[in-house]
Amino acid sequence: MRDQQRLAGYVAVARRTIDDFVALLEQLPDAAWSQPTDLPGWSVHDIAAHTAHLESVLATLPDARAEPTASASLPAPPKEFTESGVAERRSRTPREIIAEIRESSAARFAALEAEPPTDASARPRLGVPGLDWTWETLLRNRPLDVWMHEQDIRRAVGLPGGLDAPGAIHTATYFAESLGYVIAKRAGAAPGATVVFELAGLPVVAFGVGDDGRGRPLAEIPEQPTVRIRTDLESYIALAGGRRAPLEGAVAIEGDEELAERILANLTMTA
């Protein structure tokens, strides 16, 4: 039952995130769809097409390149598969892309409502080559992916927003789970080091590096950590998502500046 409730929570966040994504697309004039984004080579239209493609595949709608291979297990859909879905939709109008997202996501959520997954470790049959995700990974990753792409589009067209939406909290929380690894392994913080992150609008989080060299969350926030990093949620997400460097003055550092710079330089957790 606990698995089912957690998975249902991910579905609820994904449903809201898709609705917000479509609502943003519906605001845009057709000319805005050609705007370049932080993703190299991708326009607003390409990001919308990518979202339509994945929603279509996940709704089990026909896709000629969607034959899964049982032996492979990848952290993300193969680049060739992702690019093919975008390329196939480059001639479609914005209205057609929006309609596909609406139709496919509605079908996907209806199927999840009719037969809600109950085992987070089970593996649904996906129409994505080589992708062998569990229900936990699939349903947890989907709102992160869509919300990150909503932010990509918002930056491209100059329409900031959505930073207090369920997808924002979900994404920031998900990324925070990797901060201990970033601090200890990527940034090379020494045993005994403590790092505090203060992100506007979110609870303060702290991590410490143990004698074994591993970074772990701290139950109590140290008053004088080795490093304290303050920034806004948008700057943090852009860094963690590998999108762009924060604007000058957007990040404040207290304590060991060299360690802080190493943490920030190694913060990217997805692309």
N, C-alpha and C positions, 0 to 999 in steps of 0.2 A: 504493500500500500504506500510505503514511503517513496519508493521509486515512482509510482504512478503520480503521486501528488507533485513531486519535483518536476517530472517531465511535463505534466500539465501546466505548471508554472512557466516553463520555457515556451510552451506553445502559446500561452496567453500573451507573453511579452512579444513573441514573433508576430502574432496577429496584429497587435497594436503598432508594431514597428513597420510592418508592411503597409498598413493603412496610412501611417504618417509619410512613408516614402511615396506612395501614390498621390497623396494630397499635395506634396511638394511638386511632383512632376506636373500635376494638373494646373499649378500656378504659373508654370513657365511658358513664355512665348516660344514659338517654334525656333526663333533665332538663337535662343539660349541653349538649345540642345547641341549646338556645334561648339560650345565653349570647351577649351581644354581643361583637364583636371590635374590633380597632383599625381595621378597614375599615368606614367609615361605612355604616350601614344593613345590614351583613351580620352574621349570627349564625354560630355554629359550623356549623349545618346548611347555611347558604348557601355557606360555603367548601367543605364536603364536596360539595355539589351542583355547584358550579362545577368542582371537580376531576373529578367523575364525568362531567360534560358534555364537558369537553375530552378526557378519555381515550376516551370513546365516539366522539367525532368523529375523533380521531386513529387509532382502530382501524377507521375507515371503516364504523362501524355507522350505521344510518339516522338522519338528522337533517333535519327539514323545512326548517330555515333554513340549511342548509350548502351552498348553491350558490356556488362560488367565482367571483370576477370576475377575469379574467386581467389587466386593465389596471391595477389598483390594487396598491399595495404599502404596507402599514401596519407600524408598529413593534410593534403588539400587536393582538389581536382587537378588533373594534369593540365599543364599550360595549353597544350594543343586542343584539348577538349574545351577549355574555357574560351580560347580565342575563336574556335569554330562557331560556337554559339553566338558570339558577338558579330562575326563576319556575316553569318547567315541572316542577321537582322538589320544590317546597315541600310538596306533599301526600304525598310519599313518606316512608316510615319510615326511621329510621337503618339498619336492617338491609338495606333495599332499596338505599339509597345505597351502602353498603359492598359489596354484592353486585355492583352495576354497576361500581364501580371495579375490583374484582377481575377480573370477566369481561372488561371492556374492555381493561385493562392487559395481561392475559394474552394476549389476541388481538393486541394491538399488539406486544408483545415477541416473540411467536411469529412474526409476519410479519417483524420485523426480523432475527430469527435465521435464518429461511428465506432471505431475500434481503437480506443486510446492505448498506447503502449504501456505495459506494466512492468517490464524488465529493462532497466537501464543498460544492462550489459548485452542484451540481445542485439543481433545485427539485422536491420531491415534490408531487404533487397533493393539496392539503389541502381539507377540507370546511369551510373558514372563509372567510366572505365577505371579499374584498379582501386577504387575507393571502398574501403572495408570498415566503415565507421559503425560504432554502436549507436543505439538510440540516444544515449547520453551525449555523445559527441555531436551527432547530427542536430539534435534539437537545441543544444546549447550554443552551437556555432552559428545557427541561422540568424537569430536576431542581432548578433554581433556583426556579421557580414553585412546585413541590410542596413543597420544603423550607421556603420562606418561609411558605406557608400552614400547614404543620405548626406552625411557630413562632407564627403568629397564633392557632392553636387552643390551643397550650400556654399562652400568656399569658392567654387568655380563661378557661381552666378552672383555672389555677394548677398546672400540671404541667410545670415546666421540664425540659429535657433535649434530647438530640439535638444538642448543640453540638460534639460530637466525631465526628459521623457524616460519611460521605463527602459527603453533600449540603451540610453546613456548610462544609467545606473548599472544595468546588466553588463555592459561592455567594460566600464571602468572597474567593476568588481572582478570580472573575469581576468582582466589584465593584471590586476593587483596580486593575483595568486602566483604570478611569475616573478614578482619583485625580489623575493628572497634569492632566487637563482641569479637574477641579474646582478644583484649587489655582491654576492659572494663569489660566483664563478666568472661571470663576464667582466665585472669591474674589479675583481680581485681584492675585495675588502678583507682585511686581516681579522682573525678570530678576536672577538671582543668588540668589534666595531658595531655601532648602532646607527640606524638611519630612520629618520622620520619623514614621511610624506604628508604634506598638507595640501589637499586639492580642494579648491573652492566648491562648496556645496556638498562635499562628501565627508564622512567621518575621517579623522586623522588616523593614519596607520603607521606602525613602526615595525622594524625588522632588526634582528641581531644575528651576528655571525658566531656560531659556536666553535668550540675547540676542534670539532671535526671539519671545519671549513665550510659548513652548510649554513645558508641563510634561512631563518625561520621568523614567522610573525611573533611579536611580543605582546603579551597580554596587557602590559602597562606601558604607557608612553613615557620614555625617559625625558627628564627636564633638560638635560644637556647632552644630546646625542652627538655622535661623531660628525654626523651631517644632518642638516635639516633642509629639505627642499620644499619650497612653496611655489605653486603655480595654479593657473586656472585649468578647468577640466578640458577645454578645447586644446590648449597647448600640450597637455599631457597625452591626450588621445592622438594628436597629430604625431607626436614623438613615438609613442608606443606602437602606433600603426604604421610607422615608417613613411609617413606622408611628407612632412616638412619640418624644418627647424622652427622653434618658437620665435615670435617677434622679440625684438630687443626689449629687455626689461620685463618680459613676461614670466621669467623664472628667477626667484630669489633664493640665494644659497647662504646658509650659515654653517660655520665649522670648517671641516677639511675640504677646501675648494677643489683640490686635485682629485680626491675621491669622488666628489660630486660630479665633476666633469666627466669622469670615467663612467659613472652610472648613467648620466644623460646620453653619453655617446653610444652606450650599449643597450638603450632602453627599448629599441625596436623588437616587437614580439610577433608581428604579423606583417603581411604585405598586401 
